[in-house]
Amino acid sequence: MRNLLILLFLIICLCSCNLVGEGRSTGLDDRSLTQSAELIPTPGSDSTCTITGYLFENVKEPSSIVGASLYLGEIISNNEGDPVMATMNRISSLRAVTDSNGRFIFVEVPANNYYSLIFDRVTDSFMLYDPKDSGDFIIQCNGGSVLNLGELVYDVLP
């Protein structure tokens, strides 16, 4: 029975590996952030927020990344308050999957904490950098708000 469970787990993992990051749709032209704003869930309380955005690859001809798993990794600071690392757990960390437009939405995010956006490929994970300046991408949202990260366009994703 144990061997059967292990085999089932491995099959599920292999199927999941094949799904992540395969689908891509081209173009930025068919969607509007303002038109789809009503589809973004508002936070349920002042102690949570919603974080949303779009994930694209290829700066010259952006194409949306479909089916990508993203996590919010909690930033851990040193004694001086400087961020030193991000933690992510595939079971307990907040997760979003990009839709056919590359859109992701994290709901009920604990407010006033610092987070990093983590791109997960099942076998490994990568902390995303700020695509505007290639610096650290540290996210913080206020309670009761919706934080729109906009279009995150990367030349190449890992």
Backbone hydrogen bonds, N-H to C=O, Kabsch-Sander energy under -0.5 kcal/mol:
donor,donor_aa,acceptor,acceptor_aa,energy
5,L,1,M,-2.2
6,I,2,R,-2.3
7,L,3,N,-2.4
8,L,4,L,-2.4
9,F,5,L,-2.5
10,L,6,I,-2.4
11,I,7,L,-2.2
12,I,8,L,-2.3
13,C,9,F,-2.4
14,L,10,L,-2.5
15,C,11,I,-2.3
16,S,12,I,-2.3
17,C,13,C,-2.2
18,N,14,L,-1.6
19,L,15,C,-1.0
19,L,16,S,-0.5
20,V,16,S,-1.6
22,E,19,L,-1.1
23,G,19,L,-0.5
25,S,64,S,-1.2
27,G,62,P,-1.6
31,R,28,L,-0.7
36,S,32,S,-1.9
37,A,34,T,-0.6
39,L,36,S,-1.7
40,I,37,A,-1.5
48,T,45,S,-1.1
49,C,109,V,-1.8
50,T,145,S,-2.1
51,I,106,F,-2.3
52,T,147,L,-2.6
53,G,104,F,-1.6
54,Y,150,G,-2.7
55,L,102,G,-2.5
56,F,54,Y,-0.5
56,F,152,L,-3.0
57,E,63,S,-2.2
58,N,154,Y,-2.2
63,S,57,E,-2.2
64,S,25,S,-1.9
65,I,55,L,-2.4
66,V,23,G,-2.1
66,V,64,S,-0.7
67,G,98,T,-1.8
69,S,120,D,-0.8
70,L,68,A,-0.6
70,L,96,A,-3.1
71,Y,118,I,-2.5
72,L,94,L,-2.1
73,G,71,Y,-0.7
73,G,116,S,-3.0
74,E,87,T,-1.5
75,I,114,Y,-2.5
76,I,85,M,-3.6
78,N,82,D,-2.5
81,G,78,N,-1.8
84,V,76,I,-2.9
85,M,76,I,-1.6
87,T,74,E,-2.6
93,S,89,N,-2.7
96,A,70,L,-2.6
98,T,68,A,-2.0
99,D,103,R,-1.9
102,G,99,D,-2.0
104,F,53,G,-2.6
106,F,51,I,-3.6
107,V,105,I,-0.5
109,V,49,C,-2.7
111,A,47,S,-2.4
112,N,141,C,-2.7
113,N,110,P,-0.7
115,Y,139,I,-2.9
116,S,73,G,-2.4
117,L,137,F,-0.5
118,I,71,Y,-2.9
118,I,116,S,-0.6
119,F,126,F,-3.2
120,D,69,S,-2.7
120,D,118,I,-0.5
121,R,124,D,-3.0
123,T,121,R,-2.7
126,F,119,F,-2.9
128,L,117,L,-2.9
128,L,126,F,-0.5
130,D,135,G,-2.9
133,D,130,D,-0.5
134,S,130,D,-2.6
138,I,136,D,-0.8
139,I,115,Y,-3.3
139,I,137,F,-0.5
141,C,113,N,-0.5
144,G,45,S,-0.8
144,G,48,T,-3.6
145,S,142,N,-1.5
147,L,50,T,-3.4
147,L,145,S,-0.5
148,N,146,V,-0.7
149,L,52,T,-3.4
149,L,147,L,-0.7
152,L,54,Y,-3.2
152,L,150,G,-0.7
153,V,151,E,-0.9
154,Y,56,F,-2.2
154,Y,152,L,-0.6
